[in-house]
Amino acid sequence: MKLQETLPRAPMSASARRLRNLFLMALGLLVLLNAFIYPHHPHFGLERVPGFWSLFGLAGAVILAKGAKGLAHTILGKDENFYEEGSTEEGVEDSRGQGVK
């Protein structure tokens, strides 16, 4: 079994590609401007790092997403043979544990 197989990407239209590139350029411009514009006096040392709040927000979002995914897999995930465990010789058991024909 391979660890992870790469799936083919969905085709992207020319207008979607152009819009994505436009957003990426705008994001790059904002990151670049953040290095030169100081909007306020920093309250603590890390605020002096250009892009600190952007990186802080990104790290927070990644941690929340990974945590939610892990929690969902732990709570909602079922074993591979979950539905076969409750079967009887006549059929599958219902919620009361009785066989269904």
PDB file as gemmi writes it, atoms N, CA and C in Angstrom:
CRYST1    1.000    1.000    1.000  90.00  90.00  90.00 P 1                      
ATOM      1  N   MET A   1       0.840  -1.180   0.000  1.00  0.00           N  
ATOM      2  CA  MET A   1       0.000   0.000   0.000  1.00  0.00           C  
ATOM      3  C   MET A   1       0.886   1.244   0.000  1.00  0.00           C  
ATOM      4  N   LYS A   2       0.628   2.148  -0.897  1.00  0.00           N  
ATOM      5  CA  LYS A   2       1.380   3.397  -0.953  1.00  0.00           C  
ATOM      6  C   LYS A   2       0.882   4.339   0.128  1.00  0.00           C  
ATOM      7  N   LEU A   3       1.791   5.167   0.626  1.00  0.00           N  
ATOM      8  CA  LEU A   3       1.403   6.099   1.671  1.00  0.00           C  
ATOM      9  C   LEU A   3       0.337   7.077   1.179  1.00  0.00           C  
ATOM     10  N   GLN A   4       0.593   7.679   0.041  1.00  0.00           N  
ATOM     11  CA  GLN A   4      -0.391   8.610  -0.497  1.00  0.00           C  
ATOM     12  C   GLN A   4      -0.192   8.708  -1.996  1.00  0.00           C  
ATOM     13  N   GLU A   5      -1.248   8.452  -2.727  1.00  0.00           N  
ATOM     14  CA  GLU A   5      -1.167   8.561  -4.169  1.00  0.00           C  
ATOM     15  C   GLU A   5      -1.609   9.965  -4.576  1.00  0.00           C  
ATOM     16  N   THR A   6      -0.955  10.507  -5.588  1.00  0.00           N  
ATOM     17  CA  THR A   6      -1.337  11.837  -6.054  1.00  0.00           C  
ATOM     18  C   THR A   6      -2.509  11.702  -7.014  1.00  0.00           C  
ATOM     19  N   LEU A   7      -3.489  12.534  -6.811  1.00  0.00           N  
ATOM     20  CA  LEU A   7      -4.668  12.541  -7.662  1.00  0.00           C  
ATOM     21  C   LEU A   7      -4.500  13.602  -8.734  1.00  0.00           C  
ATOM     22  N   PRO A   8      -5.070  13.384  -9.894  1.00  0.00           N  
ATOM     23  CA  PRO A   8      -4.975  14.415 -10.928  1.00  0.00           C  
ATOM     24  C   PRO A   8      -5.752  15.658 -10.511  1.00  0.00           C  
ATOM     25  N   ARG A   9      -5.203  16.808 -10.839  1.00  0.00           N  
ATOM     26  CA  ARG A   9      -5.866  18.067 -10.489  1.00  0.00           C  
ATOM     27  C   ARG A   9      -7.041  18.313 -11.424  1.00  0.00           C  
ATOM     28  N   ALA A  10      -8.038  18.967 -10.879  1.00  0.00           N  
ATOM     29  CA  ALA A  10      -9.185  19.341 -11.684  1.00  0.00           C  
ATOM     30  C   ALA A  10      -8.770  20.437 -12.656  1.00  0.00           C  
ATOM     31  N   PRO A  11      -9.301  20.396 -13.865  1.00  0.00           N  
ATOM     32  CA  PRO A  11      -8.933  21.444 -14.825  1.00  0.00           C  
ATOM     33  C   PRO A  11      -9.432  22.804 -14.349  1.00  0.00           C  
ATOM     34  N   MET A  12      -8.613  23.829 -14.583  1.00  0.00           N  
ATOM     35  CA  MET A  12      -8.951  25.182 -14.163  1.00  0.00           C  
ATOM     36  C   MET A  12      -9.119  26.045 -15.410  1.00  0.00           C  
ATOM     37  N   SER A  13     -10.206  26.783 -15.462  1.00  0.00           N  
ATOM     38  CA  SER A  13     -10.446  27.637 -16.619  1.00  0.00           C  
ATOM     39  C   SER A  13      -9.453  28.793 -16.629  1.00  0.00           C  
ATOM     40  N   ALA A  14      -9.342  29.444 -17.771  1.00  0.00           N  
ATOM     41  CA  ALA A  14      -8.406  30.557 -17.917  1.00  0.00           C  
ATOM     42  C   ALA A  14      -8.782  31.715 -16.995  1.00  0.00           C  
ATOM     43  N   SER A  15     -10.073  31.980 -16.849  1.00  0.00           N  
ATOM     44  CA  SER A  15     -10.491  33.089 -15.981  1.00  0.00           C  
ATOM     45  C   SER A  15     -10.224  32.761 -14.510  1.00  0.00           C  
ATOM     46  N   ALA A  16     -10.397  31.509 -14.120  1.00  0.00           N  
ATOM     47  CA  ALA A  16     -10.108  31.121 -12.733  1.00  0.00           C  
ATOM     48  C   ALA A  16      -8.611  31.208 -12.461  1.00  0.00           C  
ATOM     49  N   ARG A  17      -7.804  30.800 -13.429  1.00  0.00           N  
ATOM     50  CA  ARG A  17      -6.352  30.878 -13.289  1.00  0.00           C  
ATOM     51  C   ARG A  17      -5.907  32.337 -13.170  1.00  0.00           C  
ATOM     52  N   ARG A  18      -6.508  33.207 -13.988  1.00  0.00           N  
ATOM     53  CA  ARG A  18      -6.184  34.634 -13.957  1.00  0.00           C  
ATOM     54  C   ARG A  18      -6.577  35.248 -12.610  1.00  0.00           C  
ATOM     55  N   LEU A  19      -7.753  34.880 -12.091  1.00  0.00           N  
ATOM     56  CA  LEU A  19      -8.209  35.394 -10.808  1.00  0.00           C  
ATOM     57  C   LEU A  19      -7.307  34.907  -9.676  1.00  0.00           C  
ATOM     58  N   ARG A  20      -6.912  33.627  -9.716  1.00  0.00           N  
ATOM     59  CA  ARG A  20      -6.001  33.097  -8.703  1.00  0.00           C  
ATOM     60  C   ARG A  20      -4.669  33.839  -8.732  1.00  0.00           C  
ATOM     61  N   ASN A  21      -4.122  34.057  -9.930  1.00  0.00           N  
ATOM     62  CA  ASN A  21      -2.854  34.772 -10.060  1.00  0.00           C  
ATOM     63  C   ASN A  21      -2.978  36.212  -9.575  1.00  0.00           C  
ATOM     64  N   LEU A  22      -4.107  36.838  -9.836  1.00  0.00           N  
ATOM     65  CA  LEU A  22      -4.348  38.205  -9.365  1.00  0.00           C  
ATOM     66  C   LEU A  22      -4.357  38.258  -7.836  1.00  0.00           C  
ATOM     67  N   PHE A  23      -5.050  37.315  -7.203  1.00  0.00           N  
ATOM     68  CA  PHE A  23      -5.082  37.268  -5.745  1.00  0.00           C  
ATOM     69  C   PHE A  23      -3.700  36.978  -5.168  1.00  0.00           C  
ATOM     70  N   LEU A  24      -2.938  36.093  -5.794  1.00  0.00           N  
ATOM     71  CA  LEU A  24      -1.595  35.796  -5.310  1.00  0.00           C  
ATOM     72  C   LEU A  24      -0.675  37.007  -5.440  1.00  0.00           C  
ATOM     73  N   MET A  25      -0.805  37.757  -6.530  1.00  0.00           N  
ATOM     74  CA  MET A  25      -0.002  38.970  -6.683  1.00  0.00           C  
ATOM     75  C   MET A  25      -0.390  40.019  -5.643  1.00  0.00           C  
ATOM     76  N   ALA A  26      -1.696  40.156  -5.379  1.00  0.00           N  
ATOM     77  CA  ALA A  26      -2.149  41.116  -4.362  1.00  0.00           C  
ATOM     78  C   ALA A  26      -1.635  40.707  -2.986  1.00  0.00           C  
ATOM     79  N   LEU A  27      -1.662  39.417  -2.693  1.00  0.00           N  
ATOM     80  CA  LEU A  27      -1.145  38.941  -1.417  1.00  0.00           C  
ATOM     81  C   LEU A  27       0.357  39.198  -1.301  1.00  0.00           C  
ATOM     82  N   GLY A  28       1.093  38.935  -2.360  1.00  0.00           N  
ATOM     83  CA  GLY A  28       2.531  39.205  -2.357  1.00  0.00           C  
ATOM     84  C   GLY A  28       2.825  40.682  -2.169  1.00  0.00           C  
ATOM     85  N   LEU A  29       2.041  41.538  -2.820  1.00  0.00           N  
ATOM     86  CA  LEU A  29       2.221  42.977  -2.667  1.00  0.00           C  
ATOM     87  C   LEU A  29       1.957  43.416  -1.229  1.00  0.00           C  
ATOM     88  N   LEU A  30       0.909  42.877  -0.618  1.00  0.00           N  
ATOM     89  CA  LEU A  30       0.604  43.236   0.768  1.00  0.00           C  
ATOM     90  C   LEU A  30       1.690  42.761   1.725  1.00  0.00           C  
ATOM     91  N   VAL A  31       2.227  41.578   1.499  1.00  0.00           N  
ATOM     92  CA  VAL A  31       3.314  41.085   2.344  1.00  0.00           C  
ATOM     93  C   VAL A  31       4.550  41.966   2.171  1.00  0.00           C  
ATOM     94  N   LEU A  32       4.823  42.361   0.938  1.00  0.00           N  
ATOM     95  CA  LEU A  32       5.964  43.226   0.675  1.00  0.00           C  
ATOM     96  C   LEU A  32       5.781  44.595   1.335  1.00  0.00           C  
ATOM     97  N   LEU A  33       4.596  45.165   1.230  1.00  0.00           N  
ATOM     98  CA  LEU A  33       4.325  46.462   1.860  1.00  0.00           C  
ATOM     99  C   LEU A  33       4.395  46.377   3.383  1.00  0.00           C  
ATOM    100  N   ASN A  34       4.034  45.215   3.925  1.00  0.00           N  
ATOM    101  CA  ASN A  34       4.075  45.049   5.369  1.00  0.00           C  
ATOM    102  C   ASN A  34       5.499  45.163   5.907  1.00  0.00           C  
ATOM    103  N   ALA A  35       6.486  44.872   5.082  1.00  0.00           N  
ATOM    104  CA  ALA A  35       7.879  44.977   5.516  1.00  0.00           C  
ATOM    105  C   ALA A  35       8.322  46.429   5.648  1.00  0.00           C  
ATOM    106  N   PHE A  36       7.647  47.355   4.965  1.00  0.00           N  
ATOM    107  CA  PHE A  36       8.078  48.754   4.946  1.00  0.00           C  
ATOM    108  C   PHE A  36       7.155  49.702   5.694  1.00  0.00           C  
ATOM    109  N   ILE A  37       5.948  49.314   5.963  1.00  0.00           N  
ATOM    110  CA  ILE A  37       4.991  50.198   6.622  1.00  0.00           C  
ATOM    111  C   ILE A  37       4.799  49.730   8.059  1.00  0.00           C  
ATOM    112  N   TYR A  38       5.016  50.619   9.007  1.00  0.00           N  
ATOM    113  CA  TYR A  38       4.808  50.312  10.414  1.00  0.00           C  
ATOM    114  C   TYR A  38       3.593  51.106  10.883  1.00  0.00           C  
ATOM    115  N   PRO A  39       2.432  50.492  10.999  1.00  0.00           N  
ATOM    116  CA  PRO A  39       1.212  51.241  11.300  1.00  0.00           C  
ATOM    117  C   PRO A  39       1.094  51.713  12.747  1.00  0.00           C  
ATOM    118  N   HIS A  40       1.805  51.080  13.683  1.00  0.00           N  
ATOM    119  CA  HIS A  40       1.681  51.482  15.077  1.00  0.00           C  
ATOM    120  C   HIS A  40       2.946  51.097  15.841  1.00  0.00           C  
ATOM    121  N   HIS A  41       3.009  51.606  17.043  1.00  0.00           N  
ATOM    122  CA  HIS A  41       4.136  51.277  17.912  1.00  0.00           C  
ATOM    123  C   HIS A  41       3.943  49.854  18.434  1.00  0.00           C  
ATOM    124  N   PRO A  42       4.943  48.977  18.290  1.00  0.00           N  
ATOM    125  CA  PRO A  42       4.766  47.591  18.751  1.00  0.00           C  
ATOM    126  C   PRO A  42       4.639  47.514  20.273  1.00  0.00           C  
ATOM    127  N   HIS A  43       3.737  46.676  20.721  1.00  0.00           N  
ATOM    128  CA  HIS A  43       3.496  46.510  22.156  1.00  0.00           C  
ATOM    129  C   HIS A  43       4.439  45.492  22.781  1.00  0.00           C  
ATOM    130  N   PHE A  44       4.911  44.543  21.999  1.00  0.00           N  
ATOM    131  CA  PHE A  44       5.900  43.591  22.482  1.00  0.00           C  
ATOM    132  C   PHE A  44       6.839  43.239  21.336  1.00  0.00           C  
ATOM    133  N   GLY A  45       7.913  42.556  21.633  1.00  0.00           N  
ATOM    134  CA  GLY A  45       9.014  42.363  20.699  1.00  0.00           C  
ATOM    135  C   GLY A  45       8.660  41.688  19.387  1.00  0.00           C  
ATOM    136  N   LEU A  46       7.795  40.685  19.417  1.00  0.00           N  
ATOM    137  CA  LEU A  46       7.484  39.957  18.183  1.00  0.00           C  
ATOM    138  C   LEU A  46       6.684  40.800  17.186  1.00  0.00           C  
ATOM    139  N   GLU A  47       6.029  41.842  17.654  1.00  0.00           N  
ATOM    140  CA  GLU A  47       5.296  42.700  16.727  1.00  0.00           C  
ATOM    141  C   GLU A  47       6.232  43.474  15.803  1.00  0.00           C  
ATOM    142  N   ARG A  48       7.498  43.523  16.135  1.00  0.00           N  
ATOM    143  CA  ARG A  48       8.466  44.203  15.266  1.00  0.00           C  
ATOM    144  C   ARG A  48       8.820  43.367  14.042  1.00  0.00           C  
ATOM    145  N   VAL A  49       8.563  42.082  14.098  1.00  0.00           N  
ATOM    146  CA  VAL A  49       8.851  41.189  12.967  1.00  0.00           C  
ATOM    147  C   VAL A  49       7.819  41.452  11.868  1.00  0.00           C  
ATOM    148  N   PRO A  50       8.278  41.782  10.656  1.00  0.00           N  
ATOM    149  CA  PRO A  50       7.318  42.020   9.571  1.00  0.00           C  
ATOM    150  C   PRO A  50       6.501  40.762   9.280  1.00  0.00           C  
ATOM    151  N   GLY A  51       5.208  40.928   9.222  1.00  0.00           N  
ATOM    152  CA  GLY A  51       4.318  39.815   8.919  1.00  0.00           C  
ATOM    153  C   GLY A  51       4.023  38.911  10.103  1.00  0.00           C  
ATOM    154  N   PHE A  52       4.325  39.366  11.322  1.00  0.00           N  
ATOM    155  CA  PHE A  52       4.106  38.516  12.499  1.00  0.00           C  
ATOM    156  C   PHE A  52       2.645  38.108  12.627  1.00  0.00           C  
ATOM    157  N   TRP A  53       1.743  39.071  12.531  1.00  0.00           N  
ATOM    158  CA  TRP A  53       0.332  38.746  12.728  1.00  0.00           C  
ATOM    159  C   TRP A  53      -0.207  37.874  11.606  1.00  0.00           C  
ATOM    160  N   SER A  54       0.326  38.019  10.408  1.00  0.00           N  
ATOM    161  CA  SER A  54      -0.078  37.136   9.307  1.00  0.00           C  
ATOM    162  C   SER A  54       0.360  35.707   9.588  1.00  0.00           C  
ATOM    163  N   LEU A  55       1.598  35.549  10.013  1.00  0.00           N  
ATOM    164  CA  LEU A  55       2.101  34.212  10.337  1.00  0.00           C  
ATOM    165  C   LEU A  55       1.391  33.631  11.558  1.00  0.00           C  
ATOM    166  N   PHE A  56       1.091  34.470  12.534  1.00  0.00           N  
ATOM    167  CA  PHE A  56       0.372  34.036  13.725  1.00  0.00           C  
ATOM    168  C   PHE A  56      -1.021  33.531  13.348  1.00  0.00           C  
ATOM    169  N   GLY A  57      -1.718  34.263  12.482  1.00  0.00           N  
ATOM    170  CA  GLY A  57      -3.046  33.848  12.034  1.00  0.00           C  
ATOM    171  C   GLY A  57      -3.005  32.573  11.222  1.00  0.00           C  
ATOM    172  N   LEU A  58      -2.007  32.457  10.342  1.00  0.00           N  
ATOM    173  CA  LEU A  58      -1.863  31.245   9.543  1.00  0.00           C  
ATOM    174  C   LEU A  58      -1.583  30.044  10.438  1.00  0.00           C  
ATOM    175  N   ALA A  59      -0.678  30.196  11.394  1.00  0.00           N  
ATOM    176  CA  ALA A  59      -0.359  29.096  12.304  1.00  0.00           C  
ATOM    177  C   ALA A  59      -1.587  28.698  13.120  1.00  0.00           C  
ATOM    178  N   GLY A  60      -2.338  29.687  13.586  1.00  0.00           N  
ATOM    179  CA  GLY A  60      -3.557  29.389  14.339  1.00  0.00           C  
ATOM    180  C   GLY A  60      -4.583  28.647  13.507  1.00  0.00           C  
ATOM    181  N   ALA A  61      -4.754  29.064  12.247  1.00  0.00           N  
ATOM    182  CA  ALA A  61      -5.714  28.403  11.373  1.00  0.00           C  
ATOM    183  C   ALA A  61      -5.293  26.961  11.077  1.00  0.00           C  
ATOM    184  N   VAL A  62      -4.005  26.747  10.841  1.00  0.00           N  
ATOM    185  CA  VAL A  62      -3.513  25.393  10.559  1.00  0.00           C  
ATOM    186  C   VAL A  62      -3.690  24.501  11.781  1.00  0.00           C  
ATOM    187  N   ILE A  63      -3.364  25.016  12.956  1.00  0.00           N  
ATOM    188  CA  ILE A  63      -3.517  24.228  14.180  1.00  0.00           C  
ATOM    189  C   ILE A  63      -4.985  23.885  14.429  1.00  0.00           C  
ATOM    190  N   LEU A  64      -5.877  24.845  14.234  1.00  0.00           N  
ATOM    191  CA  LEU A  64      -7.302  24.578  14.419  1.00  0.00           C  
ATOM    192  C   LEU A  64      -7.814  23.557  13.407  1.00  0.00           C  
ATOM    193  N   ALA A  65      -7.396  23.675  12.152  1.00  0.00           N  
ATOM    194  CA  ALA A  65      -7.862  22.743  11.123  1.00  0.00           C  
ATOM    195  C   ALA A  65      -7.348  21.329  11.382  1.00  0.00           C  
ATOM    196  N   LYS A  66      -6.063  21.207  11.695  1.00  0.00           N  
ATOM    197  CA  LYS A  66      -5.492  19.883  11.984  1.00  0.00           C  
ATOM    198  C   LYS A  66      -6.120  19.280  13.240  1.00  0.00           C  
ATOM    199  N   GLY A  67      -6.329  20.105  14.260  1.00  0.00           N  
ATOM    200  CA  GLY A  67      -6.953  19.620  15.488  1.00  0.00           C  
ATOM    201  C   GLY A  67      -8.383  19.161  15.255  1.00  0.00           C  
ATOM    202  N   ALA A  68      -9.149  19.932  14.479  1.00  0.00           N  
ATOM    203  CA  ALA A  68     -10.529  19.559  14.189  1.00  0.00           C  
ATOM    204  C   ALA A  68     -10.581  18.275  13.368  1.00  0.00           C  
ATOM    205  N   LYS A  69      -9.677  18.142  12.415  1.00  0.00           N  
ATOM    206  CA  LYS A  69      -9.657  16.925  11.592  1.00  0.00           C  
ATOM    207  C   LYS A  69      -9.290  15.716  12.443  1.00  0.00           C  
ATOM    208  N   GLY A  70      -8.273  15.864  13.288  1.00  0.00           N  
ATOM    209  CA  GLY A  70      -7.890  14.759  14.154  1.00  0.00           C  
ATOM    210  C   GLY A  70      -8.987  14.388  15.129  1.00  0.00           C  
ATOM    211  N   LEU A  71      -9.652  15.391  15.696  1.00  0.00           N  
ATOM    212  CA  LEU A  71     -10.743  15.136  16.623  1.00  0.00           C  
ATOM    213  C   LEU A  71     -11.916  14.472  15.915  1.00  0.00           C  
ATOM    214  N   ALA A  72     -12.226  14.910  14.710  1.00  0.00           N  
ATOM    215  CA  ALA A  72     -13.322  14.312  13.955  1.00  0.00           C  
ATOM    216  C   ALA A  72     -13.018  12.857  13.620  1.00  0.00           C  
ATOM    217  N   HIS A  73     -11.777  12.561  13.248  1.00  0.00           N  
ATOM    218  CA  HIS A  73     -11.415  11.178  12.943  1.00  0.00           C  
ATOM    219  C   HIS A  73     -11.486  10.320  14.198  1.00  0.00           C  
ATOM    220  N   THR A  74     -11.120  10.883  15.337  1.00  0.00           N  
ATOM    221  CA  THR A  74     -11.144  10.129  16.585  1.00  0.00           C  
ATOM    222  C   THR A  74     -12.575   9.865  17.042  1.00  0.00           C  
ATOM    223  N   ILE A  75     -13.404  10.884  16.987  1.00  0.00           N  
ATOM    224  CA  ILE A  75     -14.763  10.757  17.497  1.00  0.00           C  
ATOM    225  C   ILE A  75     -15.695  10.095  16.486  1.00  0.00           C  
ATOM    226  N   LEU A  76     -15.626  10.517  15.231  1.00  0.00           N  
ATOM    227  CA  LEU A  76     -16.571  10.044  14.230  1.00  0.00           C  
ATOM    228  C   LEU A  76     -16.090   8.827  13.460  1.00  0.00           C  
ATOM    229  N   GLY A  77     -14.809   8.544  13.508  1.00  0.00           N  
ATOM    230  CA  GLY A  77     -14.260   7.446  12.731  1.00  0.00           C  
ATOM    231  C   GLY A  77     -14.754   6.093  13.219  1.00  0.00           C  
ATOM    232  N   LYS A  78     -15.032   5.211  12.289  1.00  0.00           N  
ATOM    233  CA  LYS A  78     -15.467   3.861  12.600  1.00  0.00           C  
ATOM    234  C   LYS A  78     -14.396   2.883  12.155  1.00  0.00           C  
ATOM    235  N   ASP A  79     -14.345   1.730  12.815  1.00  0.00           N  
ATOM    236  CA  ASP A  79     -13.419   0.694  12.395  1.00  0.00           C  
ATOM    237  C   ASP A  79     -13.779   0.204  11.000  1.00  0.00           C  
ATOM    238  N   GLU A  80     -12.821  -0.429  10.357  1.00  0.00           N  
ATOM    239  CA  GLU A  80     -13.028  -0.905   8.986  1.00  0.00           C  
ATOM    240  C   GLU A  80     -14.163  -1.923   8.910  1.00  0.00           C  
ATOM    241  N   ASN A  81     -14.305  -2.760   9.910  1.00  0.00           N  
ATOM    242  CA  ASN A  81     -15.356  -3.787   9.899  1.00  0.00           C  
ATOM    243  C   ASN A  81     -16.489  -3.427  10.860  1.00  0.00           C  
ATOM    244  N   PHE A  82     -16.793  -2.182  11.018  1.00  0.00           N  
ATOM    245  CA  PHE A  82     -17.806  -1.718  11.967  1.00  0.00           C  
ATOM    246  C   PHE A  82     -19.179  -2.300  11.655  1.00  0.00           C  
ATOM    247  N   TYR A  83     -19.568  -2.336  10.398  1.00  0.00           N  
ATOM    248  CA  TYR A  83     -20.914  -2.771  10.043  1.00  0.00           C  
ATOM    249  C   TYR A  83     -21.035  -4.287  10.004  1.00  0.00           C  
ATOM    250  N   GLU A  84     -19.935  -5.016   9.930  1.00  0.00           N  
ATOM    251  CA  GLU A  84     -19.991  -6.465   9.930  1.00  0.00           C  
ATOM    252  C   GLU A  84     -20.045  -7.043  11.341  1.00  0.00           C  
ATOM    253  N   GLU A  85     -19.659  -6.256  12.352  1.00  0.00           N  
ATOM    254  CA  GLU A  85     -19.602  -6.762  13.719  1.00  0.00           C  
ATOM    255  C   GLU A  85     -20.981  -7.139  14.254  1.00  0.00           C  
ATOM    256  N   GLY A  86     -22.019  -6.436  13.885  1.00  0.00           N  
ATOM    257  CA  GLY A  86     -23.352  -6.681  14.438  1.00  0.00           C  
ATOM    258  C   GLY A  86     -24.166  -7.676  13.655  1.00  0.00           C  
ATOM    259  N   SER A  87     -23.596  -8.356  12.684  1.00  0.00           N  
ATOM    260  CA  SER A  87     -24.396  -9.274  11.861  1.00  0.00           C  
ATOM    261  C   SER A  87     -24.587 -10.604  12.574  1.00  0.00           C  
ATOM    262  N   THR A  88     -25.718 -11.225  12.304  1.00  0.00           N  
ATOM    263  CA  THR A  88     -26.024 -12.559  12.836  1.00  0.00           C  
ATOM    264  C   THR A  88     -26.129 -13.523  11.676  1.00  0.00           C  
ATOM    265  N   GLU A  89     -26.459 -14.782  11.979  1.00  0.00           N  
ATOM    266  CA  GLU A  89     -26.567 -15.770  10.909  1.00  0.00           C  
ATOM    267  C   GLU A  89     -27.759 -15.480  10.003  1.00  0.00           C  
ATOM    268  N   GLU A  90     -28.888 -14.996  10.605  1.00  0.00           N  
ATOM    269  CA  GLU A  90     -30.079 -14.730   9.800  1.00  0.00           C  
ATOM    270  C   GLU A  90     -29.962 -13.429   9.019  1.00  0.00           C  
ATOM    271  N   GLY A  91     -29.250 -12.499   9.561  1.00  0.00           N  
ATOM    272  CA  GLY A  91     -29.163 -11.188   8.918  1.00  0.00           C  
ATOM    273  C   GLY A  91     -28.435 -10.223   9.818  1.00  0.00           C  
ATOM    274  N   VAL A  92     -28.722  -8.968   9.663  1.00  0.00           N  
ATOM    275  CA  VAL A  92     -28.046  -7.925  10.413  1.00  0.00           C  
ATOM    276  C   VAL A  92     -28.917  -7.568  11.615  1.00  0.00           C  
ATOM    277  N   GLU A  93     -28.276  -7.283  12.743  1.00  0.00           N  
ATOM    278  CA  GLU A  93     -29.029  -6.887  13.940  1.00  0.00           C  
ATOM    279  C   GLU A  93     -29.508  -5.451  13.808  1.00  0.00           C  
ATOM    280  N   ASP A  94     -30.678  -5.199  14.406  1.00  0.00           N  
ATOM    281  CA  ASP A  94     -31.143  -3.824  14.436  1.00  0.00           C  
ATOM    282  C   ASP A  94     -30.611  -3.140  15.692  1.00  0.00           C  
ATOM    283  N   SER A  95     -31.118  -1.951  16.015  1.00  0.00           N  
ATOM    284  CA  SER A  95     -30.564  -1.178  17.123  1.00  0.00           C  
ATOM    285  C   SER A  95     -30.834  -1.827  18.481  1.00  0.00           C  
ATOM    286  N   ARG A  96     -31.811  -2.721  18.564  1.00  0.00           N  
ATOM    287  CA  ARG A  96     -32.118  -3.403  19.834  1.00  0.00           C  
ATOM    288  C   ARG A  96     -31.339  -4.704  19.975  1.00  0.00           C  
ATOM    289  N   GLY A  97     -30.520  -5.052  18.964  1.00  0.00           N  
ATOM    290  CA  GLY A  97     -29.750  -6.286  19.026  1.00  0.00           C  
ATOM    291  C   GLY A  97     -30.473  -7.498  18.524  1.00  0.00           C  
ATOM    292  N   GLN A  98     -31.641  -7.284  17.878  1.00  0.00           N  
ATOM    293  CA  GLN A  98     -32.426  -8.409  17.357  1.00  0.00           C  
ATOM    294  C   GLN A  98     -32.098  -8.586  15.887  1.00  0.00           C  
ATOM    295  N   GLY A  99     -32.097  -9.806  15.432  1.00  0.00           N  
ATOM    296  CA  GLY A  99     -31.800 -10.080  14.033  1.00  0.00           C  
ATOM    297  C   GLY A  99     -32.886  -9.578  13.098  1.00  0.00           C  
ATOM    298  N   VAL A 100     -32.495  -9.071  11.964  1.00  0.00           N  
ATOM    299  CA  VAL A 100     -33.428  -8.590  10.946  1.00  0.00           C  
ATOM    300  C   VAL A 100     -33.308  -9.521   9.752  1.00  0.00           C  
ATOM    301  N   LYS A 101     -34.466  -9.991   9.264  1.00  0.00           N  
ATOM    302  CA  LYS A 101     -34.442 -10.937   8.141  1.00  0.00           C  
ATOM    303  C   LYS A 101     -34.507 -10.234   6.816  1.00  0.00           C  
TER     304      LYS A 101                                                      
END                                                                             
